[in-house]
């Protein structure tokens, strides 16, 4: 595979776009966010795995643009809940769940549970211009706190304390969180793959 000159991002999240721009800055790739496309596809994330959702989004944007595309999906996997919420992380409290409702459900399900081990897992999917798919995984292990702490981040960040740290993701400065996050680890693996193609 040769290094793509342009990479379409199957996300409208400006935070993810900024993170990718910073991480891939040394590779001279032009990044095209979904917001810059005409009529970007709307993809229903109904696959049974994180990798399946990431590949589905990347494939839809590849089919729409005929360019190399990148997508990701992230799940929170809790040991005492047999890996739930997993692929349903964003919809844990129901199809139209708010982040606060998801956090409340997680705390309710772990009420009185001693084993609070959990991990965030991100899968990044790259579909190259010729249609070949590659996936990269990043994992951050930690524990679920008994109450929300911190005001930063988003989603479950106030409940997730990564291993080796005494703060939750929501209490950590953004740059400190990004250094250890699951998404960063997946993107580092992507970067290494692209750098070898350069």
trRosetta pair geometry for C-beta under 8 A, 3 or more apart (Angstrom, degrees):
i j d omega theta_ij theta_ji phi_ij phi_ji
1 128 5.7 -112 -137 -108 125 157
1 132 7.2 -126 -87 68 122 141
1 197 5.0 -44 100 -119 89 131
2 197 5.9 138 -161 174 19 102
3 27 6.6 -151 -160 -178 134 105
3 29 7.0 -120 168 -77 101 104
3 194 6.0 81 -125 -173 91 81
3 197 4.5 147 -65 111 69 99
3 198 4.5 43 -54 -94 146 58
4 7 5.4 112 93 -70 130 82
4 29 6.3 55 88 -132 79 114
4 67 7.4 105 -166 179 133 85
4 68 3.8 -81 -97 18 163 154
4 128 6.7 -165 -58 -141 119 76
4 129 6.2 148 -110 -31 112 106
4 194 7.9 -65 27 -134 83 109
5 28 7.9 -37 -137 127 66 87
5 29 6.7 178 -171 -129 24 62
5 30 6.4 17 148 18 70 100
6 29 7.0 147 -106 -172 17 77
6 30 4.7 -27 -107 70 74 101
6 31 7.9 160 -159 -87 59 19
6 32 6.1 24 -176 -14 104 117
6 67 5.5 -49 98 -164 110 136
6 68 6.8 151 90 45 62 95
7 24 7.7 -57 37 154 151 169
7 29 5.1 24 -4 164 115 127
7 30 7.2 163 22 80 67 49
7 31 5.5 -26 70 -108 94 64
7 32 7.0 176 85 22 41 79
7 67 7.5 -176 -118 144 23 110
7 68 5.2 -48 -111 100 67 106
7 69 7.1 139 -170 -111 64 22
7 70 5.6 26 171 -12 111 117
8 32 4.8 -34 -107 73 64 107
8 34 7.6 80 175 -79 90 58
8 37 7.2 52 -148 -67 118 128
8 61 5.3 -163 117 154 126 121
8 62 7.6 170 57 -80 128 51
8 65 5.1 123 -51 49 163 165
8 67 5.1 108 -18 86 115 118
8 68 6.9 160 18 89 80 49
8 69 4.4 -32 71 -106 100 79
8 70 7.1 171 83 20 49 71
9 16 7.3 166 179 118 134 109
9 17 6.1 145 94 -102 166 84
9 20 6.5 168 -100 52 138 167
9 31 5.9 29 -29 -175 118 99
9 32 6.6 180 12 81 79 48
9 33 4.9 -29 62 -111 118 52
9 34 6.3 -97 94 -28 73 74
9 69 7.6 169 -81 -158 16 68
9 70 5.4 -25 -110 66 61 99
9 71 7.8 134 -168 -81 50 53
10 34 6.0 63 -147 -68 31 117
10 43 7.3 9 -177 7 125 143
10 57 4.3 145 137 152 150 105
10 58 5.7 -132 -7 -85 144 48
10 60 7.2 98 -128 67 135 94
10 61 4.3 -139 -86 -24 103 147
10 69 5.8 58 -40 175 104 112
10 70 6.6 -158 10 87 85 44
10 71 3.7 -19 55 -87 130 101
11 16 5.0 -24 117 80 155 145
11 17 6.8 -160 92 -55 107 83
11 33 6.9 -66 81 -148 66 87
11 34 5.9 -177 68 -4 18 120
11 71 7.0 145 -41 -127 89 66
11 72 7.4 -10 -53 33 133 90
12 33 6.6 98 -116 167 46 109
12 34 4.8 -78 -65 68 76 116
12 35 5.0 100 -131 -52 92 95
12 40 7.9 166 -62 67 106 158
13 16 4.2 63 89 11 112 110
13 17 6.7 173 91 -13 58 84
14 17 5.3 -53 -146 37 38 115
14 18 6.2 40 156 -21 69 103
14 33 7.9 8 -100 -129 57 161
15 18 5.9 -53 -148 35 30 110
15 19 6.4 30 154 -19 63 107
16 19 5.6 -55 -148 37 32 113
16 20 6.3 30 155 -17 66 106
16 72 7.5 -160 -148 38 138 128
16 183 7.7 -107 -118 -171 90 147
17 20 5.9 -57 -150 38 29 109
17 21 6.3 32 153 -22 65 105
17 31 6.8 154 -156 134 84 135
17 33 4.8 -15 -106 -87 136 125
18 21 5.6 -52 -147 33 32 113
18 22 6.5 29 156 -17 65 105
19 22 6.0 -57 -152 36 29 109
19 23 6.2 21 156 -15 65 113
19 178 6.8 -157 -125 -135 116 128
19 183 7.2 28 138 128 159 127
19 184 7.7 -108 -173 -88 126 76
19 187 7.1 -136 139 -57 108 174
20 23 5.8 -60 -140 41 31 107
20 24 5.8 -1 171 6 69 116
20 31 6.0 137 115 -123 119 156
20 70 7.5 141 -132 100 147 151
20 187 6.9 -136 -102 -138 70 135
21 24 6.8 -72 -135 51 19 89
21 25 6.4 51 158 -71 59 88
21 31 5.9 -121 -85 30 79 148
22 25 5.9 -24 -154 -27 26 117
23 184 7.8 -173 -93 -137 136 71
23 187 5.2 4 158 147 171 127
23 188 7.5 -111 -157 -77 126 54
23 191 5.8 -112 159 -72 102 130
24 27 4.9 -56 -175 34 79 119
24 29 5.5 -45 154 45 127 118
24 31 7.0 117 71 -57 136 121
24 191 6.3 -150 -90 -107 71 93
24 194 7.1 0 -129 82 107 158
26 195 8.0 15 98 -103 110 107
27 191 7.4 -152 -39 -146 136 78
27 194 5.7 16 -137 129 157 123
27 195 6.5 -110 -94 -86 112 68
27 198 6.0 -128 -141 -82 87 133
29 194 7.3 -44 -41 -178 145 144
32 36 5.3 -116 -168 74 79 131
32 37 6.9 87 151 -60 111 89
32 65 7.9 154 92 -142 143 159
32 67 7.6 38 40 96 139 157
33 36 5.3 99 63 1 72 100
33 37 8.0 -130 106 -12 47 87
34 37 5.7 -53 -161 19 45 116
34 40 4.4 76 -170 -139 92 168
34 61 7.2 -91 -99 -112 95 130
35 40 7.6 -56 -71 -12 23 144
37 40 4.3 95 76 -72 125 93
37 61 7.9 -138 -54 -145 168 97
37 64 7.2 55 179 130 146 129
37 65 6.8 -85 -123 -78 129 117
40 61 7.1 -5 -157 -112 96 94
40 64 6.8 92 -143 139 52 164
41 60 4.5 -131 94 156 152 113
41 61 6.3 -144 35 -79 113 57
41 63 7.7 42 -39 71 154 100
41 64 5.0 -146 -26 -58 111 141
43 56 6.0 149 -175 128 128 97
43 57 4.8 168 78 -105 165 72
43 60 4.8 179 -87 30 119 163
45 53 4.4 36 -153 -140 97 119
45 56 7.1 153 -118 75 57 132
45 57 7.2 -8 -90 -54 93 109
45 73 6.7 148 -148 -111 132 129
46 53 7.9 138 31 -98 23 92
47 51 7.9 -109 130 82 145 50
47 52 2.9 -167 171 118 141 115
47 53 4.5 -153 41 -57 117 62
47 55 7.6 94 -79 52 167 92
47 56 5.5 -172 -40 -18 126 136
47 87 7.2 -119 92 -156 73 140
48 52 6.0 47 46 31 57 158
48 87 6.5 170 176 22 31 174
49 52 4.3 102 56 1 83 104
49 53 7.1 -149 93 -3 48 81
49 87 6.1 -121 -130 -79 17 133
49 123 7.9 28 143 11 92 163
50 53 5.9 -56 -153 36 33 108
50 54 6.3 30 153 -17 67 108
50 73 4.4 -168 -160 97 76 110
50 74 6.9 55 -141 -95 128 11
50 75 5.1 -120 -74 -8 123 116
50 86 7.5 -120 -43 178 99 76
50 87 5.8 -146 -58 -97 64 83
50 121 6.4 -169 8 108 168 104
50 122 7.5 -153 172 -150 142 25
50 123 4.3 133 123 14 107 123
51 54 5.7 -56 -145 39 32 110
51 55 6.1 29 158 -16 67 108
51 73 7.6 -136 -55 50 18 117
51 123 4.6 -104 -82 171 64 162
51 125 6.9 117 -159 -70 63 110
51 135 5.2 17 -139 -140 106 161
51 137 7.9 -44 -78 -79 104 104
52 55 5.9 -56 -143 40 27 108
52 56 6.1 31 156 -24 63 108
53 56 5.6 -54 -145 34 29 113
53 57 6.5 26 158 -16 65 104
53 73 4.0 73 88 -63 120 160
53 87 6.8 155 -21 -149 130 103
53 123 8.0 116 60 69 86 119
54 57 6.1 -57 -151 36 29 106
54 58 6.3 23 155 -14 65 110
54 71 5.0 169 -162 104 64 93
54 72 5.4 -3 -119 -134 114 25
54 73 4.5 -128 -56 4 85 95
54 123 4.8 -140 -5 106 150 97
54 124 6.3 -163 -163 -143 145 16
54 125 3.7 149 135 -11 99 112
54 135 6.6 107 92 -123 133 106
55 58 5.8 -59 -143 42 31 108
55 59 5.9 32 158 -22 68 109
55 71 7.6 -172 -64 67 11 120
55 125 4.5 -169 -78 -130 53 157
55 127 7.5 104 -149 -61 66 108
55 133 5.5 38 -134 -159 106 146
55 135 6.8 -54 -64 -74 100 115
56 59 5.9 -55 -144 37 25 110
56 60 6.4 27 156 -21 62 106
56 71 7.9 -92 70 96 52 157
57 60 5.8 -55 -149 33 30 111
57 61 6.5 20 157 -10 65 107
57 71 3.5 168 94 -158 113 160
57 73 7.5 146 5 -51 132 100
57 125 7.2 134 60 55 86 127
58 61 6.1 -62 -151 41 30 105
58 62 6.2 34 151 -23 66 108
58 69 4.7 158 -160 106 73 105
58 70 6.3 -16 -113 -138 109 12
58 71 3.9 -140 -56 15 78 109
58 125 4.2 -135 -5 106 144 110
58 126 6.7 -153 -149 -122 152 11
58 127 4.3 150 144 -8 110 108
58 133 6.9 124 95 -124 133 100
59 62 5.5 -53 -145 36 32 115
59 63 6.3 32 156 -20 65 105
59 69 7.8 -172 -59 70 15 136
59 127 5.7 136 -83 -71 53 158
59 133 7.1 -29 -71 -83 97 125
60 63 5.8 -53 -149 36 29 110
60 64 6.4 28 151 -19 62 109
61 64 5.4 -53 -145 37 35 114
61 65 6.1 0 165 8 69 113
61 69 4.1 153 94 -144 110 149
61 71 6.8 151 13 -53 130 115
61 127 7.8 151 70 47 86 126
62 65 6.6 -76 -136 52 23 85
62 66 7.1 66 176 -98 60 20
62 67 7.0 -134 -128 66 60 44
62 68 7.4 -9 -109 -135 99 19
62 69 4.4 -127 -62 11 78 128
62 127 4.3 -74 -54 104 146 136
62 129 8.0 -177 -146 -120 103 31
62 131 6.6 131 153 -108 143 62
63 66 7.8 23 -153 -65 19 57
65 69 6.8 129 49 -70 124 113
66 129 7.1 42 158 -155 62 80
67 129 5.9 -35 -151 -105 37 88
68 126 7.0 0 -176 -175 99 90
68 127 6.7 -179 -150 93 53 56
68 128 5.1 -20 -111 -141 99 42
68 129 4.9 -52 -50 -48 79 72
69 126 7.4 166 86 -152 46 47
69 127 4.9 2 54 54 92 99
70 124 6.6 -7 -168 -176 95 101
70 125 7.2 162 -152 85 47 53
70 126 5.4 -11 -102 -102 79 71
70 127 8.0 -161 -72 23 36 67
70 190 7.5 69 -135 -157 126 151
71 124 7.4 165 88 -155 37 57
71 125 5.2 -10 62 57 85 100
72 122 5.7 2 -176 -174 121 102
72 123 6.5 166 -152 86 69 46
72 124 4.5 -28 -96 -101 99 67
72 125 7.1 175 -86 14 43 70
72 183 7.0 69 163 -130 160 95
72 186 6.9 117 -130 112 125 149
73 87 7.5 19 150 -133 134 75
73 122 7.3 169 87 -149 36 60
73 123 5.7 -6 57 56 82 93
74 89 6.8 -70 109 59 70 157
74 120 6.4 2 -175 -176 107 97
74 121 6.9 168 -151 87 61 44
74 122 4.5 -21 -99 -98 90 80
74 123 7.8 -180 -81 20 44 61
74 182 6.6 122 -136 97 110 130
74 183 6.7 -40 -86 -72 132 96
75 85 6.9 -143 -163 95 93 74
75 86 4.6 19 177 -166 143 36
75 87 5.6 -44 -90 -70 141 33
75 88 7.9 55 -130 34 111 38
75 89 4.6 -177 -135 -30 61 127
75 120 7.4 170 89 -152 39 55
75 121 5.6 -12 60 59 84 91
76 85 5.9 39 68 47 91 93
76 86 7.5 -99 71 -59 45 26
76 89 4.8 119 19 -122 84 121
76 106 7.9 -17 109 -109 144 143
76 118 6.2 4 -179 177 90 124
76 119 7.7 170 -154 87 51 37
76 120 5.6 -29 -101 -99 67 70
76 156 5.4 21 -67 32 157 163
76 160 7.2 -124 -126 -80 123 132
77 83 4.6 -22 -155 -150 101 65
77 84 7.5 97 -136 38 55 9
77 85 7.9 -121 -92 53 41 45
77 86 5.4 50 -95 -86 84 75
77 118 6.4 160 85 -161 48 72
77 119 5.3 -14 61 61 98 83
77 120 7.7 161 18 -96 76 20
77 121 6.0 19 -3 1 121 116
78 81 4.2 43 84 29 111 110
78 83 7.1 157 52 -124 48 9
78 84 6.2 -35 44 77 98 58
78 85 7.4 47 6 -4 107 60
78 106 7.3 162 -51 -149 154 103
78 110 7.3 -104 -176 -75 147 121
78 116 7.9 -45 -153 -162 102 49
78 117 7.6 138 -159 92 56 52
78 118 4.5 -25 -104 -104 65 102
78 144 6.4 5 -119 -30 115 137
79 82 8.0 34 178 -69 31 21
79 83 7.7 28 -104 -63 31 50
79 115 5.8 -87 93 147 119 114
79 117 4.2 24 3 78 137 100
79 118 6.5 -127 -6 -78 78 47
80 110 6.5 103 76 -115 139 89
80 113 5.0 101 173 179 166 142
80 115 4.8 147 -68 88 109 100
80 116 7.0 -28 -5 -94 130 34
80 117 7.5 126 -23 46 84 73
81 84 4.1 -91 139 56 115 94
81 85 7.3 -6 120 -42 147 49
81 109 6.1 42 -92 139 123 136
81 110 7.6 -70 -46 -71 109 88
83 86 5.1 37 144 -64 88 122
84 88 7.1 -16 -150 53 87 111
84 92 7.6 120 165 -128 96 104
85 88 4.7 -105 177 83 93 83
85 89 4.6 133 97 -93 115 49
85 91 7.9 176 179 67 131 55
85 92 4.0 -68 -105 -97 152 110
85 102 7.6 -49 -24 -158 167 106
85 106 7.4 -78 -24 -87 116 101
86 89 6.6 -147 84 -46 16 86
88 91 5.1 -80 -168 67 79 90
88 92 5.7 118 125 -85 93 57
89 92 6.1 -10 -152 -46 27 106
89 102 7.5 60 171 -163 56 141
89 155 7.7 27 152 -165 110 131
89 156 7.5 -83 -171 -17 108 130
90 97 7.4 162 150 68 51 108
90 102 7.4 -71 -155 -85 26 154
90 155 7.7 -67 -102 -119 73 117
91 94 6.6 -93 -177 102 78 21
91 95 5.7 5 -151 -113 122 32
91 97 5.5 141 -144 21 43 116
91 102 7.9 -134 -153 -93 3 116
92 97 6.3 -115 55 93 57 173
92 102 4.5 93 50 -138 111 92
92 105 5.5 -176 126 80 105 138
92 106 6.6 21 134 -57 157 90
93 97 3.7 128 64 -124 90 130
93 98 7.6 -35 65 43 136 54
93 101 3.9 -152 91 136 163 101
93 102 4.9 -131 -7 -81 108 50
93 104 7.0 51 -93 62 143 91
93 105 4.3 -175 -87 -23 93 140
94 97 4.7 135 55 -58 69 93
94 101 7.2 -44 30 136 100 141
97 101 4.6 -136 -159 86 86 123
97 102 5.2 96 147 -58 131 88
97 105 7.8 -49 -141 -3 140 138
98 101 4.6 97 51 5 78 102
98 102 7.1 -140 93 -5 42 85
99 102 5.6 -55 -149 35 33 113
99 103 6.4 32 155 -18 67 104
99 154 6.8 -103 -112 178 157 74
99 155 5.4 -125 -130 -111 116 37
99 156 7.7 -144 -160 -51 93 49
100 103 5.8 -53 -149 36 33 110
100 104 6.4 34 153 -20 65 105
101 104 5.7 -52 -147 35 33 112
101 105 6.5 33 155 -19 65 104
102 105 5.9 -55 -150 35 30 109
102 106 6.5 31 153 -19 64 105
102 155 7.4 -34 83 -157 143 71
102 156 6.9 -87 119 -71 116 90
103 106 5.7 -54 -149 35 33 111
103 107 6.4 28 156 -14 67 106
103 148 6.3 29 174 -73 145 116
103 156 6.2 162 -92 -113 87 66
103 158 7.0 15 -128 64 147 108
103 159 5.8 173 -140 -30 100 135
104 107 5.9 -58 -148 40 31 107
104 108 6.2 33 153 -21 66 108
105 108 5.6 -55 -147 37 32 114
105 109 6.3 27 157 -18 67 106
106 109 6.0 -58 -148 37 29 107
106 110 6.3 7 159 -2 64 114
106 144 6.7 -133 155 -152 118 143
106 156 6.9 51 -1 -122 167 117
106 159 6.4 101 99 143 139 170
107 110 6.0 -70 -143 49 29 99
107 111 6.8 62 151 -61 63 79
107 144 8.0 -165 -90 160 62 121
107 146 7.4 91 -140 -169 101 43
107 147 7.4 57 -125 -99 140 44
107 159 7.1 -130 -65 -117 94 137
108 111 5.8 -19 -159 -24 35 115
109 113 7.9 -2 129 -12 60 141
110 113 4.5 -92 -161 39 65 125
110 116 6.3 73 -168 -113 137 90
110 144 5.9 -139 -81 99 177 141
110 146 8.0 -137 112 -114 115 61
113 116 6.5 127 105 -74 97 74
116 143 4.6 64 106 -168 100 95
116 144 4.5 -124 -177 52 101 81
116 145 7.7 107 162 -65 149 15
116 146 7.8 -84 -98 -64 157 71
117 141 7.4 -15 -166 -170 93 98
117 142 7.9 161 -151 98 54 29
117 143 5.9 -49 -98 -101 39 74
118 141 7.6 159 91 -155 42 56
118 142 6.1 -25 70 76 83 72
118 143 6.3 114 22 -131 88 23
118 144 5.1 70 -11 -39 138 93
118 160 6.6 -101 88 -121 130 94
119 139 5.5 0 175 -169 128 98
119 140 6.4 163 -159 81 75 43
119 141 4.6 -34 -100 -102 100 61
119 142 6.9 131 -100 23 49 65
119 182 7.6 116 167 -85 80 130
120 139 7.2 158 83 -154 54 49
120 140 4.8 1 53 55 100 98
120 142 7.6 12 -3 22 91 112
120 160 6.6 44 -42 -161 115 158
120 181 7.3 -40 90 -163 141 73
120 182 4.1 -134 109 -16 99 144
121 137 6.7 -14 -170 -166 96 100
121 138 7.2 163 -153 85 51 49
121 139 5.1 -10 -104 -103 80 79
121 182 5.8 -142 -112 -158 18 142
122 137 7.1 157 85 -154 54 51
122 138 4.8 -3 57 56 100 97
122 139 8.0 -163 25 -72 66 38
122 181 8.0 43 -11 145 137 90
122 182 4.4 139 -3 132 100 101
122 183 4.6 107 -49 -88 170 56
122 185 7.5 140 49 61 111 86
122 186 4.3 -111 98 -10 107 146
123 135 5.6 -7 -174 -170 102 114
123 136 7.3 150 -157 75 54 42
123 137 5.3 -19 -102 -99 73 77
123 186 6.7 -165 -116 -129 17 143
124 135 6.8 153 79 -156 49 59
124 136 4.6 -16 59 60 101 96
124 137 7.8 -165 20 -75 72 30
124 138 7.6 37 -9 -2 104 103
124 183 8.0 97 -58 -150 111 67
124 186 4.5 142 -9 152 110 118
124 187 6.4 112 -50 -78 159 58
124 189 7.6 163 45 70 122 102
124 190 5.3 -56 102 -56 147 132
125 133 6.1 -19 -168 -162 103 101
125 134 7.3 152 -156 79 53 45
125 135 5.1 -24 -99 -99 70 82
126 133 7.2 149 82 -154 50 50
126 134 4.7 -12 61 60 100 96
126 135 7.6 -177 21 -81 71 33
126 136 7.4 37 -7 -5 106 107
126 190 6.4 140 -44 -136 128 108
126 193 7.5 -173 24 99 156 142
127 131 6.4 -16 -178 -146 102 34
127 132 7.1 163 -154 79 57 35
127 133 5.1 -22 -99 -95 78 74
127 134 7.9 176 -81 21 33 66
128 131 7.0 -40 72 28 71 19
128 132 4.7 2 36 54 113 89
128 133 7.9 -148 8 -73 75 27
128 134 7.4 52 -30 -2 98 106
134 193 6.6 168 143 176 151 158
136 186 5.0 128 116 -168 94 76
136 187 7.6 121 106 -78 137 21
136 189 3.9 174 -163 97 120 118
136 190 4.7 -150 30 -59 162 77
136 193 6.8 -131 -74 -9 131 139
137 185 7.9 -13 125 113 49 103
137 186 5.8 -61 -176 -106 14 97
137 189 7.1 11 46 34 41 162
138 181 7.5 50 135 122 134 62
138 182 4.5 141 113 -179 96 55
138 183 6.2 158 72 -89 143 7
138 184 6.6 168 -171 69 159 44
138 185 3.0 144 -144 82 110 91
138 186 3.2 -107 -7 -36 109 73
138 187 7.1 -22 -35 5 148 59
138 188 7.3 103 -95 32 125 93
138 189 6.7 -164 -65 3 90 117
139 182 5.7 0 -129 -122 16 98
139 185 6.6 -68 33 84 41 152
140 162 5.4 -49 170 -120 111 115
140 163 7.9 -164 178 19 69 90
140 180 6.0 99 -126 142 122 82
140 181 5.7 -63 -45 -153 150 33
140 182 4.2 -108 0 -53 98 81
140 185 6.9 167 -56 0 84 133
141 162 7.1 97 82 -153 43 70
141 163 4.9 20 93 -19 91 125
142 160 5.4 88 88 -180 142 82
142 161 5.1 -178 180 88 119 46
142 162 4.1 -85 -80 -110 127 33
142 163 5.3 -135 -92 -29 59 63
142 165 7.8 -29 -118 46 117 102
143 160 7.8 156 78 -150 34 51
143 161 5.3 -18 60 61 82 99
143 163 7.9 99 -15 -74 82 65
144 159 5.3 2 -152 158 80 102
144 160 6.6 -31 -101 -94 58 57
144 161 7.8 163 -101 18 10 83
145 148 7.3 129 82 -95 124 18
145 149 5.9 -40 109 3 173 112
145 158 7.7 -86 47 143 130 61
145 159 5.3 -143 41 -152 87 53
145 160 7.6 -114 -3 -48 90 13
145 161 5.7 90 -54 -21 99 114
145 168 6.1 -64 -18 -79 138 122
148 158 3.7 23 -157 135 91 131
148 159 5.9 -53 -98 -63 64 77
148 168 7.9 -114 -164 57 51 175
148 170 7.3 -2 -173 48 88 159
149 158 5.7 162 49 -169 38 80
149 159 7.9 122 22 -85 74 34
149 167 7.6 -141 118 -158 123 61
149 168 4.7 138 74 4 99 131
149 170 6.5 156 95 71 55 112
149 171 5.6 -18 129 -47 97 121
150 153 7.1 42 121 23 124 110
150 157 7.0 -86 91 129 126 96
150 158 5.1 -165 61 -115 85 78
150 167 7.0 84 -67 -177 136 94
150 168 5.0 -148 9 69 132 109
150 169 7.4 -171 81 83 155 44
150 170 3.0 151 98 109 119 90
150 171 3.5 -122 -83 -58 127 65
150 172 7.6 -5 -133 4 157 52
151 158 7.7 33 -79 -90 26 116
151 170 6.2 131 24 169 12 107
152 157 6.8 -90 99 132 69 143
152 169 7.5 -125 93 134 98 64
152 170 4.8 161 59 -163 66 53
152 171 6.9 171 29 -64 109 11
152 172 7.0 -117 72 62 142 51
152 173 7.6 -160 -104 -118 174 24
152 174 6.7 -141 -177 -64 134 77
152 177 7.6 -162 120 -27 129 147
153 157 3.0 -119 115 145 145 176
153 158 7.2 -176 68 -44 118 63
153 169 4.8 71 -76 128 164 99
153 170 4.5 -106 35 -94 117 64
153 172 7.8 51 -44 53 119 85
153 174 7.8 163 -73 -101 68 76
153 177 6.6 177 -82 -126 113 170
154 157 6.0 77 48 -2 28 126
156 159 5.1 -64 -176 49 81 108
156 160 5.4 70 126 -26 98 113
157 160 6.0 -68 -131 38 30 103
157 168 6.4 117 158 146 62 103
157 169 3.7 -101 -151 90 87 113
157 170 4.1 122 124 -57 99 84
157 177 7.7 1 -141 -136 122 148
158 168 5.6 63 -156 124 31 153
158 169 7.6 -87 -52 64 25 81
158 170 3.9 -7 -81 7 62 156
158 171 8.0 93 -125 -32 61 78
159 168 6.7 97 31 -141 6 138
160 168 5.9 108 69 -156 45 90
160 169 5.2 14 77 -3 100 113
161 165 6.3 -152 -177 86 78 92
161 166 7.4 -8 -161 -156 123 21
161 167 6.9 178 -130 104 89 24
161 168 4.9 -69 -79 -93 72 62
161 169 7.8 -145 -92 -19 32 66
162 165 4.9 43 71 28 85 124
162 169 6.8 82 -25 -65 101 84
162 180 5.5 123 145 124 166 135
164 180 8.0 -153 68 -133 118 152
165 172 7.0 -13 -179 -78 149 127
165 180 7.4 -179 -34 54 136 168
167 171 3.8 -130 -168 90 105 119
167 172 5.0 137 107 -62 130 79
168 171 4.9 94 50 6 73 100
168 172 7.2 -134 95 -12 39 89
169 172 5.8 -56 -148 28 33 114
169 177 5.1 79 -152 -127 81 123
169 181 7.6 75 -126 -98 121 100
172 176 4.5 -123 178 88 108 115
172 177 4.5 137 95 -58 125 88
173 176 4.7 86 61 8 83 106
173 177 7.1 -155 91 -6 40 87
174 177 5.7 -56 -148 38 33 111
174 178 6.1 32 156 -21 67 109
175 178 5.6 -53 -144 37 32 113
175 179 6.7 42 153 -31 62 100
176 179 5.8 -47 -155 21 32 116
176 180 7.4 -3 160 7 61 104
177 180 6.8 -85 -161 48 31 86
177 181 5.6 43 154 -55 74 112
178 181 5.5 -40 -127 9 31 121
178 183 7.9 -53 -135 74 70 103
178 184 5.3 121 178 -67 63 133
179 184 6.6 -142 -145 128 9 174
180 184 7.2 85 64 52 11 136
181 184 4.5 100 63 4 85 102
181 185 7.1 -151 98 -5 48 85
182 185 5.8 -56 -151 35 31 110
182 186 6.5 28 154 -16 65 105
183 186 5.8 -56 -151 38 33 109
183 187 6.1 27 154 -15 67 110
184 187 5.7 -60 -144 42 30 108
184 188 6.2 38 154 -27 66 103
185 188 5.6 -45 -146 29 31 115
185 189 6.9 32 152 -17 60 100
186 189 5.8 -55 -158 33 34 111
186 190 6.6 35 145 -18 66 104
187 190 5.2 -48 -147 37 40 116
187 191 6.2 48 150 -25 67 100
188 191 5.5 -48 -147 32 32 116
188 192 6.6 34 153 -20 63 102
189 192 5.8 -51 -150 33 32 111
189 193 6.6 34 150 -20 63 105
190 193 5.6 -57 -152 35 33 113
190 194 6.3 26 155 -13 68 108
191 194 5.9 -60 -147 41 30 106
191 195 6.0 32 155 -24 67 108
192 195 5.6 -51 -142 34 30 114
192 196 6.7 32 156 -22 62 102
193 196 6.1 -55 -158 29 29 109
193 197 7.0 21 148 -14 61 108
194 197 5.6 -61 -155 37 38 111
194 198 6.7 54 147 -42 68 95
195 198 5.5 -37 -155 6 39 120
